[in-house]
């Protein structure tokens, strides 16, 4: 990340530069919502002994402390005042501004700090509501830029309506909605169209049939077998920490995936989820670096899949939080996967995307020694079947006009999609055994995240050819991508989204006195955005190519 994208610097005590936008403060209750743990710790430290004595039926205060009670109360009052005073100072010296193409946040009393992010480099904006913040109607904004690390800017906390308004304004700037020069007016929140939701029953079923359930059953069977043969019952005690940890993992997955909904709007894909702590993400599809679709073995019974993405700034977050934020679809059917694919990659670069993606999700190469692939995927050569006895017929790649598709896994089906312009670098890997069988792996490097694109055990000559061709495709795709603004990129493929983006900023025309009043244009229901791949006929394809 360049310094102009995000900066955190210590500033001397100097007057602020004049800017177009006004400086605003967060909600006055923000420090208390953010630092309630400190207040609880102070109360626990000074009240634990008295509370325990009250439960035991003894005096509320220890008689031996009667002479020191005033000093203890004074000390507690001083600590409480210092804590509350630090909260107030933290709130007073925390200000934010949206102006001149940047979002800026100033913090600090003794050591001042300014963090800023360029609006056209904003990767995503999240609205996070922890349980206590939800009680007070507050929300936190997280602005992600291409730093592959912590959030560049965090605003905690704002009233929920104000947080939504600020997010809409910033995302409109990032998407390419241009305002008048020198004027940073607020923009209403863009309309959205819900495209899918995950039923709670399906989410619970996916957890029951997940990989960790298989691991639990295998581990329990091993422990029971060993305890029976060794007649050692104490082995069951070793399961207690594991049961607690597994229960916490199940709860986290359910809490993060509950009420999952996906919607499309002019500023990107909107994801909402959470039971106690709710979160609302907005991902501009053009900023997604790679997509991975996986299907565990037990999910194949019901035809379920999950989708994860690499987004700059998300990859190095905490493990639980990062897994939730990079989840594009926790569990869904194949039509849900194709629908989300159409949002991430509006132009798949093939005539029949459904057939191609179905082959990537579930396809296998023919079993015969001389049979040629029929689905377009180039697979591992038969001579390397000893290296990949199960995955040889699944391993494969297919390059379309806009993306590279990589499939792998005989039991755990995996399909990885990398848009050509998102390929940052590549590497060829070939170990001694791979060299012996004449195969090699091609690794594509994108931003950090759960997706690690890798072509497994391709023919060595084909891997080298793919290396050269993919480098050329990435170079040409980056030349065609002349704008960092998502709206400008997707407008040719999705004009409905561009029209919806301009609609909120158009003022309603006043009604003529001699005519009945007509409803404002912005109040009319927008034409639903159909998130699906168009069915292109051969004649249309020929005209397009010509």
N, C-alpha and C positions, 0 to 999 in steps of 0.2 A: 504494500500500500504506500502510495506516495504521501508526502506530508500535506499536500493540499486536500487529500481526501479526508483525513482525520488527524487531529493533532491534540496532544495533551502537554501543555507547557506551563511552567511556573512564570507568572507575570509579576512584574514590579508594581508597586502602588502608583498608578498613573491614571489620568483621566481617560475615559473610554472614547474611542473614535466614533465619530458621527456616522450612523448607518440609517438605512431607509426604514427598517422595521422598528417597532417598539420593543423594549425589554419588558418581560413579564416574569412574575414569580409563580412558583408552584403553589399548591393548596396549603394553607397554614397547618393543616393536620398531617401533612406529609412526614415531618420528622418523627412524630409520635407513632404513625403507622409503620414507618421504617425501623424505628428503634424501640418498639414495645418490649423487645427482649431485654434491653438494658433496664427499663423500668421494672419489669418482672424480676430481674436479678436483684435489684435493690430491695424490692419488697420481700423477696425470699430470704435475703441475707439478714434483714432486720426483724422479720416476723416469724421465721421458722421455729425458734425456740418457744415463743409465746403460743403459737398454734399447737405445737406438740403438747405443751403443758395443759392447754385448754381441753384437748382430746383425752388426756389422762385424768381429768377432773381436778387438777391442782390449780393453784392461783395463776391468773393470767400472766403476772410478772413474778419473777424470782425475788423472794424477800431479800436475798443477799444483794440485789442490785438497786434497792430503793434509793440509796445515796447517790447512785450513778445514773439513775434514769434521766435526769435533766440533761446530763452530758451526752448520753446516748441519743436522746431525742434531738438535741442540737446537732450532733454529728450526722444523724440521718437526714435532718432538714437541710444541712449544708450540701450533702451528697445529692439529695433530690433537686435542690436549687441549681447546682452545677450541671446536673444532667438535663434538666428542663432548659436552663440557659443555653447550653450547647445546642439543644434542639432548635431553640428560637434563632440563635445566630446562624445555624446551618440553613434554616429556612430563609432568613433575611438576605443572606449573601448568595443564594441560589437563584439565578435568573436565566431565562432562555430567550432566544430571538430567532426569527426566520426572516432573513433579508439577504439581498445581494447574491442569491444562489446558494446560500449556506444555512444550515441550522447550527446555532451556537448555544453552548451552555457554560455559564460561569459559576464556579463554586469556590468555596474556601474563604476563611476569615483571616487567619494568619498567613497561610500559604495558598495563594490564589491560583486557580487553574481554569483554563478555558479549553473546552473540547468542541470541535466543529466537524461537520461532515458536508461535503458537496452534495447538493440535492440530486444532480444528475448521476451521482455514483451510489446513491442509496440502493442497496440490494433488496432490503425488505424492512418493513416496520411492523412490530408486534405490539398489541395491546394486552397487557398482562394484569390480571386481577387476582391477587392472593385473597384468601378468605376474609381477612380483616379489612382489606381495602374494599372488597365487595360490600361489606357491612356499611361502610362510610360512603359508598358510591364513588370510589376513586379508582384510578387505573394508572398503570405505568406504561410509558412508551419506550420501546427499544428500537433504535435506528441502527441497522446493520449496513456496513460498507465492506468493500473488498479488502479486509485486513486479516481474514482467516483467524481471528482471535476474538477477544471480548467485544461487546457492543461498543461502537464508537461513541454513541451518545445515549444516555439513559435519563429520562425525565420521570421522576417519582416524587409526588403523585399529582395527577390532575383530575378534576371532575370528569366523569366518564364522557359526558357530552362534549366537553372541551377537548378531551383527548381524541375523540373521533373526528372532531372538526379539524384539529391540528394535523392529524394523520392524513385526512382527505386533502388538505392544502398542500402538504409536502409531497404526497404521492402524485398529485396532479402536476406539480412542478417537475418531479422526476420522470413522469410519463410523457411530458412534452406539451402540456397545456400551458401556453404562453400567455402571460398577463401583460398589461401595458408597461412600458419601460418606466422604472422607478416606482412602480406601484405594486405592493405585495398584499393585495386584497385576499380575504378568505374565500375559499371555494367550497360550496356545499359538498357533502359526502356523495360520492358517485353511486348511481343505482347499481344493484347487483341482481344476479339471476342464479338461484340455487340449482346446482346440477346433480348433486347426490348427497346422501346422508347414510350413516352406518347405524343400523338398528342395534339396540343394546343386546338383544338375543344373539345376533351374529358375533358381536364383540366378545361376549362370554364364551360362545362356542369356539371362537378362534383361540382364546386363552387356554381352554381345556384341551384343545388339540394342538397346542403349540410345541415347539422343540423342547422347551423347559419341562413340559409335562412328560415327554418321553424320557428325558434325563432323570426326572424324579422317579419314574417307575423303574428304570434300570437300576438306579442307585438303591432304591428300597429293596428290590429283588436281591441285589448283591449283599446288602446288610442282613436281610433275613436269612439268606443261604449261609453266610458265614457264621451268624449267631447260632443257627441250628447245628451246624457241624462242630463248632467249637464249644457249644453250650455256654456261651458268654452273653448274658443278657445286658451287660453294661454297654454294648455297642449301640443299643437304641438311644442311650443318652447322647451319643455323638450326633444323632439326627436332629436334636432340638435346635441348635443354632442354624442348621440348614433349613429346617422347616420355617423358622422365623424369617430368614432371609428370602426364602422362596415366596412366603406369604406377602412380604413387603414388595417383592418384584411383581407379583400378580396384581396387588392393589395399585401400584404405580402405573402399570399398563392399563388397568381398567379406568383409573382416575384420569389419565391423559387421553385415552381414546373415547371416553364417554361423550355422547352427543356430538360426535364428529360430523361436521357438515362442510361441504366445499361449494363455493359460489364463484361466478365469474363477474368481473366488473371492469370498467375502463382502466382502473389502476392495477389490475392483476388478479391473481387467484387468491381468494379469501378463504382461509381455513379457520374454523372455530371448533374448540374442543375443551373438555375439562368438566369435572364434577364439582370439586370443592374450589380448586384454583382454576379459573377459566383463562383462556388465552385466545386471542384473535390475531392471526398472521395474515399479512398481505404479501404475496410473492409475485413480482413481475415475471411472467414466464420466460422472457428473454434473458433473465439473470440466472436461471437455473443452469448449472454446469453439466450435470449428468443425472440420469434417472436409472433406478434399478427396480425391477419387478421380480419378486421371489415367491415361490410356492413350496412350503414344507410338504413332506409326504402325506401326512394325515389330512392336510387341507385339500388334497386332490379329490377326496371323497365328495366334497361339496363344491368344488370348483372355485376355491377362494384364493386370492392373491393379496400381497401387500406391496406398497410402493414407497421407496425412499429416494431422496434427492440430495445432491451436493449443491449448497448455496454458500457463496463467499461469506465468511463471518460466522457460520453456524457450526462448522466442523469441529472446532476445539472448545465447544461449550462443555459444561458438565455432562457426565454420561447419561443420567436420566433426562435432564432437560434437553440435551443435544439430540437424544434419540427421538423425543417427542417433536422437536422443532424441525427435524429433517424428515419426518414421516409425511408423505404426500397422501397416503391412503392406508390406514391401519389394516383393514380387511375389506375386500370387495370382490364382486364377480367380474367375469371377463368384460362385459359391457362397461362396467365402471372403470376398469383399467383403460380400455380404448377411449373412453370419454376424457379421462385425465390426460392421456397421451395427446389427444387432439388439442388440449389447452396448452400443454408444454411445447408441442411441436406442431403448430398449425399447418405447416407444409411438410408432410412426411417424405416427399421426394420420390414416391412410388405411385403407380396407378391404382393399386388395390391394397391400401394400408392394412385393412382388416386381415387379409390373407397373410401378409408378411408378418404382422405382429403375432398372429396365431401360430405361425410356424416358429417364431422366436420363443413363444411361451411354452409350447407343447410339442414342437416338431422333433423328429428323429431322422437321421440319414438312413437310406436303405441298407438292409443287412447284407446283401449280396456282395461278393468281392469286386465285381465289375460294375455294380449299379451306380449310376450317376445321381447326384442330389437333384431332387425335383422341386425343392422349395426355395432355391436360390442361395442358401447358406453354404459357404465353403467350410467343410468339416475336417477333422483330424484324419490323416491318411491311414489306411488299413494297416500298414506296416508298423504303426505305433500302437497297435491294440494292446500290447503287453504293458505299455506305460499307462494307458487309460482304458482298462477292460470294460468299465461301466460307462464312462463319460465320452468315449470316442464318438459315438453317433450323435451325442448332444452338442459337443464342443463345435462351435462354428461362428462365422462372422458374415455380415452382409453390409455393404456400403451402398446407401441410397444417395440421392442427389444432395440431401441436407444433413444426414446423420450416419453414424456408424453403429450398427446393431451387433451385439455380442451375446451369444447364448452359451450356457454351460450347465452342468449338473444333471445327472440321471435321476437321482432321488430328490434332491433339492433343486427344482427348476429355477434358473436364474436367467433374466434377460436384462442387459445393460444397454442403454441408449445414450450416445454422446453426440450432441450437435457438432458439426465440423468446426465451427468458429470457436468452440469452447475447448478445443484441444490445445493445451499449453506446451506440452513437449511429449516425446515418445522415447521408448527404449526397447531394444531387442534383448531377450534373455535366452541363453542356451547353455544348459549344464552338460556334464559328460554323457549322461544317458540320452538326453535329448539330441546331442550331437551324433551319438551312435545310431539313433533311429531317424535322423534327418528331419527333426522338428524343432520349433522354436516358439517362444512366447513373445507377444507384443504387448507392452504395457503403455497405456495412455495416462498422462498426468493431467489432472484437473485440480480444482481447489480441494482442500481437506474436507472429508466427510465420510459417510458410510459406504459410498460407492467407490470401488477400486477397479476401473475398467482394465480388463486383461484378456487378450485372446490366447486361449490355452492350446498348446501343442498343434500349431498350424504347420503345414509343410514349410520347411526352411526357405525355399525359393519363394513361396507365396507370402510368407511373413515379410521377407525383404521387399517384395513388390508392394505389399500393403503399406509398409513403412513409407516408401517413397510416394505412393499415391495419396496416402492420408495426409502427409505433410503438404502436398500440393493442394489438396481439398481444403485443409484448414487455412492455408494462406489465401486462397481465392475467396473463401467464405468470409474471412475477416475484411477483405477488400470490399465485398458487397455490403457488409455491415458498416455503414458510414455514420451511424448515430448510436449513442449509448442510451437513447430514450426508447423505452419499450413501446410506447404508443406509435411512434414513427416507424418502428420495425414491423409491427403486426398489422398496421392499417391496410396494407395491400391484401393480406389474407383474410382479415376480419374487419370489414368496413363498419359492421354493426357496432363494434366496440368503439371505434373512433367517433361515430355519430353520437353514441351515448355519452362519450366524454365531453363533447361540446354542448350537449343539451342543457346541463344545469347552469351554464354560464350565460345562456341566452335569456334576456329578460322577457317577461310575458308582455304581449301587446295589449294595451288598454282597449276595452270594449267601446264601440261607438254608441253614443247616447240613443240613437234611433233604432238600435238593434238590440236583441236580447244578449245579455252578457254570456260570453263563451268561456269555458274553463281554460286556464293557462296551458300553454303547450307543455310545460314541464310537469303538469299534473296528470297528463295522459299516460297510461301504462306503456312502458317502452316495449318495443317488439322483442320477444324473447330471443336471447342469443342461443343458438343451437350448437352445443359443443360436440360436434361429430365431424368425421372426415367426409368430405364431399365425394359423391359417387361420380367419377369422371368417365364418360363414355370414350371409346377408342377414337371417335371422330373429334371430340373435344380435345383429347390429348394430342392428336395430330395437329390441330389448329394451334394449340399452345406451343408445341415444339416448333412449328413453322414461324 
